[in-house]
Amino acid sequence: MENSSEQEKKKPIFNPWNDARILTHITSNADRTPDFVHTRMYNMPGMTSRTFNRNPADVGGENYYNGADRATFDYLKAGNTLPSYTVNTVHLQNPYRPPQRLEGFAPREHTRDMYQSQDFTLRSRYKNLFEKKESTMNKINDQENEKTERSKTGKKHPRCTDIGELARQYCSYSTLHGLRYVGDSGLSIIERIFWIISFATALTVAIYYICYLYQKWNGAPIIISLSPDPVALNEIPFPSITICNMNRVKRTEANRIERGSDTLEKLFVEDVCNSDSNVTFENENQTIGWKRIQQFLINVSQPCTDMLHYCLWHGNQTDCERIFNPTMTDEGICCNFNSVSKDRLFYNALEWPDFNITYPSQSIDWNAEKGYDSSMPTDVIPWRPYGAGLYYGLTLALDVEMNEYYCSSTAGAGFKMLLHNPVETPKIADFAFSITPGEETRVIIRPRISSASPSIIHIPKNKRKCFFTTERKLRYYRTYTQRNCVLECEANFTQQLCHCVQPYMPKSNNTPICGKKDEQCANRARKSMELKLYDEEVANPLNITEIPRCNCWPGCFEISYSIELSQNKLASSFQIDKKFVKRNVTYFTENMAVVHLFFVDSQFTKYVKNELFGFIEFLSSTGGLLGLFMGFSFLSFMEILYFSTMRLWCRLYNRRELPRPTVIPTHPLDDNKKAIYPFMN
């Protein structure tokens, strides 16, 4: 017993890492697979290797064993027997290597891969033994992992996470200047805030200038410029000329009416010559027909045959009656040259057989937008000038007939002349210029031609402020012009307010003509139209409850005529061309007026309405601003579209379709189990 106790004391403590050369792995199951079968041998770096030569003759000697082997040898020599367990021996490692860390401690870098591989290999052996326990642990770990992910992402929805990740990727890969610094996680927060502020500032400035550009494009899209292409004379008509004698009633007719017993004619004379008279017809409720007024005006007005003594057109002397026709104006019946026929001027034109209107050539449906067709003859009405200068113009010798003056529309004697568009009704009282008898007058004509580019037709009418011919239809006039629109609106307003119209206004067959009792009402309506109160938001000084809004903007294609006058006195002492003289030289110098009307140039510049900023100009200006401040291009827009639609959809679709990845958890060893790395029992 003493020897055994001493042997037990002398028995060294079993240290598997320092002294053990053979690891004895005892198992209670005899048929269990030896552990060394699953053990991989590694040639670890850093281990020193020594070579020992073993003499077979010394194996059986006592000095062969030392250390742990010596203790085992003495134990067996004393007659003791080992328990009946299966003994497996595996040469583990160099016994002179320093101790290794156990599982649960951080391994060294050069042994990390070895331990992970051995751990995975050995754990797979016990998969069947711990299957139930691992399934339970998997569920617990899954829940813990989900909780951890939610805490990291701030409990955000997966889609929100995807959108945030896409935003980060867009900032990293975007071609817009500055965004890559915003999405660069390697930069400090101060640097990223700096680039965020810089990008926001550039974007704000670009948007400000784009808004200013849009307001300019949307508010004033039209620019009027001079066309580089001149207009030849044969492309525009000679102006229509309306001439009125200032004498409203011939003396011979006034004397006849005074001697007669027709009370209504006397009332007409008083009404024409004295606008301040308050004399009215006895039966005020009786309406006056157009036929009666028309006949009275024809009788008291000077005929065109008496007014026009000499006419020279295109260098050829012409019968004045052939090229001039009587027409109704606000100054009575006057003489007109080169105006289109009534059926080309009005819809359902009234017949005026008593006026004896004739046209020497064909009258066409002309307007400034359509112009002349190349297939048309040269002598169609409205006539065109043959050239510039006095010889290719119109020369007239007018007789005022001073001895027939009874009452004048002005303080003097002479003529009123107006040059206007051939498709317009003239308003002599407001726009005509005067021709004085006893003088030679030169009228230099310069046309003002307004046209428009077809590209502006898509611009709203209230922005371009003009009408194309097909966009605006009038009730009476076939061709839209601003003057025709204003006159027709005045007629409609007068009829609505006074239940009658003036004789010179466009009207229907059954429309009554305003008389003396309606004069005050008609003047109020005319003043309202002249002040253009129908198109302005101002106070109404005429106390008219409703002012019509005629919307009479200019036509996109219009022709008007400006003139320059030069006059000189006719003297009997100088030589006078005999073709102008009527009766004698004395009568000629007192009653006659010679007028020359002609163009001064053979080509003229027209005004064209174009787009100030078209869509292409607006797009290019916008792109220039975005490129200047942000480096924006079309492909930058496609990047935004791609990240916001296609890439986002693909990411969400793949997230929904792909199976959930399997998580292989690594479970720690139980505390009640003793293990020596890398084995577990």
JOPEJO-V984886 format. One record per backbone hydrogen bond with DSSP energy under -0.5 kcal/mol. NH is the residue of the N-H (numbers start at 1). CO is the residue of the C=O. E is the energy in kcal/mol with one decimal. If there is no record, write none. Layout:
# JOPEJO-V984886
nh	co	e
NH	CO	E
NH	CO	E
This chain:
# JOPEJO-V984886
nh	co	e
5	1	-2.7
6	2	-2.6
7	3	-2.2
8	4	-2.2
9	5	-2.2
10	6	-2.6
11	7	-0.9
15	13	-0.6
16	14	-0.6
19	15	-1.1
20	15	-1.9
23	90	-1.2
24	22	-0.7
25	23	-0.8
25	88	-1.6
26	24	-0.7
27	25	-0.5
27	86	-0.7
30	28	-0.7
32	29	-1.2
37	34	-1.1
38	35	-1.0
44	42	-1.2
47	44	-1.2
52	50	-0.5
54	52	-0.7
56	54	-0.6
58	55	-1.4
59	55	-0.6
59	56	-0.6
61	58	-1.2
64	61	-0.6
65	62	-0.7
69	66	-1.3
71	67	-1.7
72	68	-1.7
73	69	-2.3
74	70	-2.4
75	71	-2.0
76	72	-2.0
77	73	-2.2
78	74	-1.6
79	76	-1.4
80	75	-1.1
85	83	-2.2
86	27	-0.8
88	25	-0.8
88	86	-0.6
90	23	-0.7
92	21	-0.5
92	90	-0.7
97	94	-1.7
105	102	-1.5
111	108	-1.2
112	108	-0.7
112	109	-0.6
115	111	-2.1
116	112	-2.3
117	113	-2.0
118	114	-2.6
119	115	-2.9
120	116	-2.2
121	117	-2.0
122	118	-2.7
123	119	-2.3
124	120	-1.5
125	121	-0.6
125	122	-0.8
126	122	-0.6
126	123	-1.1
127	124	-1.0
130	126	-1.9
131	128	-0.7
134	130	-2.7
135	131	-2.2
136	132	-1.8
137	133	-2.2
138	134	-2.7
139	135	-1.8
140	136	-1.9
141	137	-2.8
142	138	-2.8
143	139	-2.3
144	140	-2.2
145	141	-2.9
146	142	-2.6
147	143	-2.4
148	144	-2.3
149	145	-2.6
150	146	-2.5
151	147	-2.3
152	148	-1.9
153	149	-2.4
154	150	-0.5
155	150	-3.1
161	157	-2.1
162	158	-2.3
163	159	-2.6
164	160	-2.5
165	161	-2.4
166	162	-2.6
167	163	-2.4
168	164	-2.1
169	165	-2.4
170	166	-2.8
171	167	-2.3
172	168	-1.7
173	169	-2.3
174	170	-2.0
177	630	-2.2
179	176	-1.0
180	176	-0.5
182	178	-1.0
183	179	-2.0
185	183	-0.9
187	184	-1.2
192	188	-2.2
193	189	-2.3
194	190	-2.2
195	191	-2.0
196	192	-2.1
197	193	-2.5
198	194	-2.2
199	195	-2.5
200	196	-2.5
201	197	-2.3
202	198	-2.3
203	199	-2.5
204	200	-2.3
205	201	-2.4
206	202	-2.1
207	203	-2.3
208	204	-2.2
209	205	-2.1
210	206	-2.0
211	207	-2.5
212	208	-2.0
213	209	-2.3
214	210	-2.4
215	211	-2.4
216	212	-1.9
217	213	-2.2
218	214	-3.2
219	215	-2.8
220	216	-1.7
223	610	-2.6
225	223	-0.6
225	608	-2.7
227	606	-2.6
230	228	-0.7
231	604	-3.4
232	230	-0.5
233	602	-1.2
235	232	-1.5
236	233	-1.3
238	383	-2.8
240	420	-2.3
241	337	-1.7
242	418	-2.3
243	335	-2.9
244	416	-2.6
246	414	-2.4
248	246	-0.6
248	407	-2.8
249	407	-0.8
250	300	-1.7
251	404	-1.5
254	250	-2.4
255	251	-2.5
256	252	-1.8
257	253	-2.3
258	254	-2.2
259	255	-2.0
260	256	-1.2
263	261	-1.0
266	262	-1.7
267	263	-2.0
268	264	-2.0
269	265	-2.5
270	266	-2.2
271	267	-2.2
272	268	-2.4
273	269	-2.6
274	270	-1.9
275	273	-0.5
277	274	-1.1
284	282	-1.1
286	283	-1.2
288	513	-0.5
289	287	-0.5
293	289	-1.6
294	290	-2.8
295	291	-2.1
296	292	-1.9
297	293	-2.4
298	294	-2.0
299	295	-1.8
300	296	-2.1
301	297	-1.5
306	303	-0.5
307	303	-1.8
308	304	-2.4
309	307	-0.7
309	397	-2.9
310	397	-1.3
312	395	-2.4
313	316	-2.8
314	393	-1.6
315	393	-0.6
316	313	-1.5
318	311	-2.3
322	319	-1.2
323	319	-1.0
324	320	-1.8
325	336	-2.2
327	334	-2.5
329	332	-2.3
332	329	-1.3
334	327	-2.7
334	332	-0.5
335	243	-2.6
336	325	-2.8
337	241	-2.4
338	323	-0.7
340	422	-1.7
344	341	-0.9
345	341	-1.0
346	342	-2.7
347	476	-2.8
349	346	-0.5
355	352	-1.1
356	353	-1.0
360	322	-0.6
364	381	-2.6
366	364	-1.6
371	367	-3.0
376	373	-1.6
380	377	-0.9
381	362	-3.2
384	378	-0.6
385	236	-0.6
386	392	-0.5
389	599	-3.0
393	390	-1.2
394	597	-3.0
395	312	-2.4
396	595	-2.9
397	310	-2.1
398	593	-3.0
399	307	-2.9
400	398	-0.5
400	591	-2.3
404	401	-1.7
405	402	-1.5
406	249	-0.7
407	249	-0.6
409	246	-2.1
415	435	-2.4
416	244	-2.8
417	433	-3.2
418	242	-2.0
420	240	-2.5
420	418	-0.5
424	421	-1.8
426	424	-0.5
428	426	-0.5
431	427	-1.7
432	428	-1.9
433	417	-2.8
435	415	-2.5
438	592	-4.3
439	436	-0.9
440	568	-3.0
441	439	-0.5
441	594	-3.2
442	566	-3.1
443	441	-0.5
443	596	-3.5
444	442	-0.7
444	564	-2.9
445	443	-0.6
445	598	-2.8
446	562	-2.7
448	560	-3.5
449	447	-0.6
450	448	-0.5
450	558	-2.9
451	607	-3.0
453	609	-2.7
456	453	-1.8
457	454	-1.3
458	455	-0.7
459	456	-1.3
463	460	-1.6
464	460	-1.9
465	461	-2.3
467	554	-1.5
471	468	-1.4
472	468	-0.9
474	477	-0.6
478	345	-1.9
481	479	-0.5
485	481	-2.3
486	482	-2.3
487	483	-2.4
488	484	-2.3
489	485	-2.5
490	486	-2.4
491	487	-2.0
492	488	-2.5
493	489	-2.5
494	490	-2.5
495	491	-2.4
496	492	-2.0
497	493	-2.5
498	494	-3.3
499	494	-0.5
499	495	-1.3
500	494	-0.7
501	512	-1.8
505	502	-1.4
511	508	-1.1
513	288	-1.1
514	501	-2.7
518	515	-0.7
519	516	-1.1
522	518	-2.6
523	519	-2.3
524	520	-1.8
525	521	-2.0
526	522	-2.3
527	523	-2.5
528	524	-1.9
529	525	-1.8
530	526	-2.3
531	527	-2.2
532	529	-0.9
533	528	-1.7
535	532	-1.4
536	533	-0.9
538	536	-1.4
541	539	-0.8
543	540	-1.0
545	543	-0.6
548	546	-0.5
550	548	-0.9
553	551	-1.4
556	467	-3.2
558	450	-1.7
558	556	-0.5
560	448	-2.1
562	446	-2.9
564	444	-1.5
566	442	-1.6
568	440	-1.8
570	438	-3.3
574	571	-1.0
580	577	-1.6
581	577	-0.6
581	578	-0.5
584	582	-1.8
588	584	-2.2
589	585	-2.5
590	586	-1.3
591	587	-2.5
592	587	-0.5
592	588	-1.9
593	398	-1.9
594	439	-1.5
595	396	-2.7
596	441	-2.5
597	394	-3.1
598	443	-1.8
600	445	-1.1
604	231	-2.1
607	449	-3.0
608	225	-3.3
609	451	-1.5
610	223	-2.9
610	608	-0.6
612	221	-4.0
613	221	-0.5
618	614	-2.7
619	615	-2.6
620	616	-2.6
621	617	-2.5
622	618	-2.4
623	619	-2.7
624	620	-2.2
625	621	-2.0
626	622	-2.5
627	623	-2.5
628	624	-2.1
629	625	-2.2
630	626	-2.4
631	626	-0.7
631	627	-0.8
632	626	-1.4
637	633	-1.5
638	634	-1.9
639	635	-1.9
640	636	-2.0
641	637	-2.3
642	638	-2.6
643	639	-2.8
644	640	-2.0
645	641	-1.1
646	641	-0.6
647	642	-2.7
649	645	-2.5
650	646	-2.6
651	647	-2.2
652	648	-2.2
653	649	-2.7
654	650	-2.7
655	651	-1.9
656	652	-1.4
657	653	-2.3
658	654	-2.4
664	662	-0.6
665	663	-0.9
667	665	-0.6
673	670	-1.0
675	673	-0.5
676	679	-0.7
677	675	-0.6
679	676	-3.2
681	674	-0.7
